[in-house]
Amino acid sequence: GLADGYFVIPYTIGHYLASHKIEDVKTDRSEFKECETQAKERIDKLLNNKGKRTVNDIHRELGLLMWDKCGMARNEAGLKEALQKIPEIREEFWHNVNVVGSPGTFNQNLERAGRVADFLEFAELLAYDALERNESCGGHFREESQTEDGEAKRNDEKFCYVAAWEIDSNGGNPTLHKEELEFEEVSLTQRSYK
C-alpha cells in the first residue's frame, strides 16, 4: 500500500523534527567514515558496471513481480515464487545494470539505481512478511484465508502482533520478532465488505 517513506514520512516527521532540539552531530567518528566509504563503494559499483539493462527495465521487472505475486491479493505459491525470483533479479541488477553519468554530479539515473537497489532488498523482506502472515489483513487478501462466500478472513488468535524483521548481515534469511498486541478499550471483530 501507501505506507512507505514516500507517502507517510513527509507528513509525519516534520512536526517531530520541529519540536525537538537536535544536537550538533560530529562527523569525525569512525562510524561516519565507515558509512561514507560504503556509500562511495556502492556508487562506484553502480557506475562502473557497464551492463546491458537499464535501471527502469529492472525496476519494472521487480514491480510486475511484486504486483502479481505479493500485491493486494496473494497466495503461498505466488509468494514462494517471488522469494525465488527476487534474488535472481537482484543478481541481474548488480551484474547487468547500466547506470550512466558520473559521481559528484546531479545524476537522477544514479539516484534511481540506488533506490531500486534498496527496493530489491525491501521487496524480499516484504515477501517474507507476507508469506509468514497467513491471513487476510487490512487491504491484503490472502487467498487461502477467506470465508466460504469469498470474504477476507483474519486470524486474530495467531496474528495479533506487530512484526519487526531483523536482517542477517551475512546473507541468511531474516528473523521475525513479534510484539503481541493487547486491546483494552475495543474488541477485535471480523471485517465485512458486503
N, C-alpha and C positions, 0 to 999 in steps of 0.2 A: 503494500500500500504506500501511503504517502508519509509514513512515519520515519523518514530518513533525514539526514542532516540538511538536505537542500530545502526541505519544507518546514520542519519543526524548529530546528536550531535558530534560524534567523529571527523568529518571532518570540523566542523564549530566553535566549542568552543575553540580549541587550540589556534588559532591566536588571538581570542578575549582575552583570559586569558594572553597570552604572551605580548600583547600590553597594558595591564592595570596594574597599580600598585595596588596590593591587600594589604590592611591594615591588620595588625595582628588582629586576632579575639580572643576576650577573651571568654572563655567558662564558666566563673563563674556566668553568668547571669541566671536568673530563667527560661528563655525560653529554654536554653540548657539543663538544668536539667530536665525540663518537657519532652522535646523530647527524652532524654536518657531513662527516666522512661517508656515512651510509647513504645520505641523500645524494651526495655528489657521485658516488659509485653507481647508484640506481639511475641517475640521469645519464651518466656516461654509457651505461649498459644499453639504455633505450636508444640513445643517439648513435651508438656505434654498431648497432645491429642493423644490417642492410638486407632485411628480408624482402619478401615479395608481397606481403599483405599490409593493408592499411589498418590503422587503429580503428577507424569506423567499421571496417569489414569484420574485425574480430569482435568489436563491441556489439554489432548486430547479431552475430552468431550466438554470443552469450545471451543477449537479450531474448532472442527467439527461444532458446533452450529454457531459460527461466520462465518465460511466459507460458510455454507449452507444458513444462514438467513440474514447475514449482510456483505456479501462479495462483489465482484465486481458487480454482478447482484443481485438486491434486490427488494422487494416489501413490501407494507404496512403490509400485513398479516404476512409475514415472520419476519419482524422487531418487530411487536407486540408479536409474539410468542417468539422471542429472549428475549424481555423485560420481559416476564413472566418466562422464564426458567433460565435466568442468576441469579436472586436472589435465585432460588432453588439450582442451582449448588453452589453458594457461601455458602449457608446454609449447604449443604452437605460437602463442603470443610472444613468449620470451625468446624463441628461436627464429621466428619468421615475420616479425612485425618490422615495418619500415617507418621510422619516425624522422621526418625531415627537420632541418633547422640546426641551430647551434645553441649551446648553453649560454646563459648570461644575457639572453635577449628575450623579448616578449615572444613567446612561442606557444600558440594555442594548441598545436598538434602535440607538443611535448606535455603540456598540461593535461590534455585529454588522455594521452597514453598513461600518465601517472594515475589518473582516475580509473581507467579501465583495469590497470594492474590491481588497484585496490578492489574494484568490483569483482574481479576474478577470485580474490580471497574471500570477500564477503559473500559472494554467491554460494560458495561451497559451504560456508557456515550456515547460511540461510537454509540450504537444502538439508543439512544435518538436523537443524532445529525442526524443520517441517516434517522430516521423517520420524523424529522422536515423538512429536506431538500427534499421536494417532487419534485425532478427534477433529470435529468441525468446530472452529472457534473464531469469533469475530466475523470478519468478512470472508474467511478462508474455509472452503468446503472440502473436507476430506471425504472422498467417495466411499471409503469403507465405513464411514461414520455418519449414517443417515437413518432417519426413521423409515418405516415401511412405505410411507407415501412421499419419500424423497426430500424431507426437510432435514436441515442441518441438525446434528446431534452432538452436543458437548458431552464430555466425560469429566464432570467436576470432581469425582472421587479420586481419579488418577492424575488429573492435570490441573489442579488448583494451586499453581505455583508460578513464581516469576523465574524465568530461566536466564542464567548468565553462563556464557561459554568461555572456556579458557583455551587459548590456542597453544598447541605444543610447538615450541620453537625449534624442535628437532624434526618437524615434519610429520609427526604422528597425528592420529585423529584427535579432534578437540574433545575436551572434557566438559560435561554438563554439570553445573552447580545449580541447585534448586533452593528457592526460598518460599516456603509454604505461605499461602495467603489465608488470612483469618478474617472473617466477616462478622462484625458485631452488630451493626445497625441495619443491615439488609441481608436478605437470603438470596442465594443463587437460584435461578429458575431457567428452564429451557426457553430459548428464544423461538418465536414462531414468526415466519414471514408470510403467513396466509392472510 
